[in-house]
Amino acid sequence: MKKLAICGTSHRAIRLWVEANAEVKTQWEIVALWDIDPKRFDAFKNMFPEIKPQTFLGDENYETMLQTCSPDMVLICTRDNYHADYAVRTLAYDIDIMIEKPMVTTVAESITLLEAAEKSKGQVYVTFNYRYQNTAVAVKEMLDTNKVGRVTAIELNVYLDEIHGSSFFMRWNRLRKNSGGLSIHKEGHYLDMINWWIDQNPVEVYCFGTLNYYGPEGILNPSKKEGRHCSTCSESDACAYNRIRQEKETGDDHIKGLQGRIGSRAANTDYYTNYAADQCIFDSEIDIEDTYAAVIKYDGGAVLSFSVNFSSPFEQHRVVINGTHGRIEDGYTFADNNLYTAAALAYYPLFEKQAKSISIKNSTGGHAGGDPALMQDILCNTDKPHIARAGLKAGTYAVAIGEAMWRSSQTGLPVKIKDLLGDWDDKLKKNEL
Ligand SMILES: NC(=O)c1ccc[n+]([C@@H]2O[C@H](COP(=O)([O-])OP(=O)(O)OC[C@H]3O[C@@H](n4cnc5c(N)ncnc54)[C@H](O)[C@@H]3O)[C@@H](O)[C@H]2O)c1
């Protein structure tokens, strides 16, 4: 058995092991958990009482874990802003790492990681699970087999519903110092998927980003107060977001796990120390955007028009990929917690009036089957090529576009990716790291 250690026994880390299939679990065992919070070990034990990994508590014991357990791979799954530090420290031991997305929270951290990786024998994988959804794989195959010719223009609209969208503003993710903001933390998924699909590198970004729904000025804020928590809030009945959460909160993976399986979501203090994921979405400390409209230029001639909204009546994404020989439309809508059931993929060759509907096989597992496929692809070797393994280059460009988005929205000026990455931009373009 190969040895897997977990750095950051987060909700997501536990979830990923839930998602791992039998092949992964016959080849890998979890030998060590590391965290700064002992309650996270209880959360793991609650979910997997049969697994008995060694536990290592506190920053000062991180290297002890690496030395004692000699893992073959470390899953880095702490809060985003700690990824870079633990990744660098793991690479110093020449150990492979898989880092939850976003790889890091800033371009500066990306560069630190790139420098550490150059000196290490450890391999870096980034867990971009969206790549592994059946629809995403089908789009990739169509583009790679030149179905639309050279990609010229992409339109991408992402809508998160009131529950999913607001959840980011209830948790640590709502501060840029923790998550990099949602253009990095959340939209990195999509930005990476586009980069991967079209196989072009981003060059320049222009963006408007604003906070419309959340923060003290949110139009649906029942009153301006600080530090409320949904579980104890006297105004919870007057909060439209709380009301809909009470009515509908069952479907979303990010919420369901916290809610049902790992203690109650409302006051999920059971499994965190001094942290509850039900902070008020109208607090003034929120310093990130909930709405974006961006334009991104690529080095192969494509342009992307990208819009995101974090408070929409239902969850949806729509992608249109236009090329010199045709067009692909990819979309899903999930309403009433009917997650991922309405996926649609269509191909429109140029000059042919008839669209071709592409049927997509349904997959079970989190993120429309993306999670189990990702775990298998990163952790297991088979005869098949690794369809979508992402590494440092992909992780860095996703962060760089996301940072360019929020920087552009603050200055009103376009941001060149090379100005953020310097010489690393040239190096990344030459090598898949
Ligand atoms: N790919 C996906 O679909 C997906 C979904 C959810 C989360 N994620 C990612 O997974 C990771 C974990 O997210 P989550 O929502 O499960 O988090 P979480 O809130 O459940 O856990 C955060 C972890 O970080 C630890 N932590 C807190 N302060 C720390 C510090 N000072 N030093 C080190 N560790 C500290 C906490 O103890 C906890 O174990 C994040 O990187 C997040 O972006 C990815």
The ligand as a MOL file (V3000), in Angstrom:
LIG
                    3D

  0  0  0     0  0            999 V3000
M  V30 BEGIN CTAB
M  V30 COUNTS 44 48 0 0 0
M  V30 BEGIN ATOM
M  V30 1 N -12.5090 21.2510 -5.2900 0
M  V30 2 C -13.5940 21.5330 -4.6190 0
M  V30 3 O -14.6690 21.3360 -5.1290 0
M  V30 4 C -13.4840 22.0990 -3.2190 0
M  V30 5 C -14.6350 22.2360 -2.4390 0
M  V30 6 C -14.4990 22.7400 -1.1510 0
M  V30 7 C -13.2610 23.1340 -0.6730 0
M  V30 8 N -12.1700 23.0150 -1.4630 0 CHG=1
M  V30 9 C -10.8340 23.3920 -0.9540 0
M  V30 10 O -10.4960 22.4870 0.0920 0
M  V30 11 C -9.7430 23.1520 1.1010 0
M  V30 12 C -10.4480 23.0190 2.4410 0
M  V30 13 O -11.6760 23.7050 2.3820 0
M  V30 14 P -12.8840 23.3970 3.3950 0
M  V30 15 O -14.0050 24.2920 3.0280 0
M  V30 16 O -13.1250 21.9390 3.4100 0 CHG=-1
M  V30 17 O -12.2510 23.9030 4.7550 0
M  V30 18 P -12.6330 23.6740 6.2770 0
M  V30 19 O -13.0930 24.9750 6.8160 0
M  V30 20 O -13.4910 22.4770 6.4800 0
M  V30 21 O -11.2300 23.3240 6.8930 0
M  V30 22 C -10.1380 24.2160 6.8940 0
M  V30 23 C -8.9870 23.4960 7.5620 0
M  V30 24 O -7.8920 24.4160 7.6750 0
M  V30 25 C -7.4040 24.3160 8.9930 0
M  V30 26 N -6.7770 25.5680 9.3950 0
M  V30 27 C -7.3740 26.6490 9.9370 0
M  V30 28 N -6.4440 27.5570 10.2940 0
M  V30 29 C -5.2540 27.0410 9.9520 0
M  V30 30 C -3.9140 27.4970 10.1000 0
M  V30 31 N -3.6320 28.6530 10.6840 0
M  V30 32 N -2.9220 26.7070 9.6390 0
M  V30 33 C -3.2010 25.5250 9.0660 0
M  V30 34 N -4.4530 25.0160 8.9310 0
M  V30 35 C -5.4670 25.7900 9.3740 0
M  V30 36 C -8.6240 24.0130 9.8530 0
M  V30 37 O -8.2750 23.4900 11.1180 0
M  V30 38 C -9.3720 23.0320 8.9740 0
M  V30 39 O -8.9390 21.7110 9.1300 0
M  V30 40 C -9.6000 24.5890 0.6350 0
M  V30 41 O -8.3870 24.7480 -0.0490 0
M  V30 42 C -10.7720 24.7650 -0.3150 0
M  V30 43 O -10.5430 25.7700 -1.2710 0
M  V30 44 C -12.2630 22.4930 -2.7180 0
M  V30 END ATOM
M  V30 BEGIN BOND
M  V30 1 1 1 2
M  V30 2 2 2 3
M  V30 3 1 2 4
M  V30 4 1 4 5
M  V30 5 2 4 44
M  V30 6 2 5 6
M  V30 7 1 6 7
M  V30 8 2 7 8
M  V30 9 1 8 9
M  V30 10 1 8 44
M  V30 11 1 9 10
M  V30 12 1 9 42
M  V30 13 1 10 11
M  V30 14 1 11 12
M  V30 15 1 11 40
M  V30 16 1 12 13
M  V30 17 1 13 14
M  V30 18 2 14 15
M  V30 19 1 14 16
M  V30 20 1 14 17
M  V30 21 1 17 18
M  V30 22 2 18 19
M  V30 23 1 18 20
M  V30 24 1 18 21
M  V30 25 1 21 22
M  V30 26 1 22 23
M  V30 27 1 23 24
M  V30 28 1 23 38
M  V30 29 1 24 25
M  V30 30 1 25 26
M  V30 31 1 25 36
M  V30 32 1 26 27
M  V30 33 1 26 35
M  V30 34 2 27 28
M  V30 35 1 28 29
M  V30 36 1 29 30
M  V30 37 2 29 35
M  V30 38 1 30 31
M  V30 39 2 30 32
M  V30 40 1 32 33
M  V30 41 2 33 34
M  V30 42 1 34 35
M  V30 43 1 36 37
M  V30 44 1 36 38
M  V30 45 1 38 39
M  V30 46 1 40 41
M  V30 47 1 40 42
M  V30 48 1 42 43
M  V30 END BOND
M  V30 END CTAB
M  END
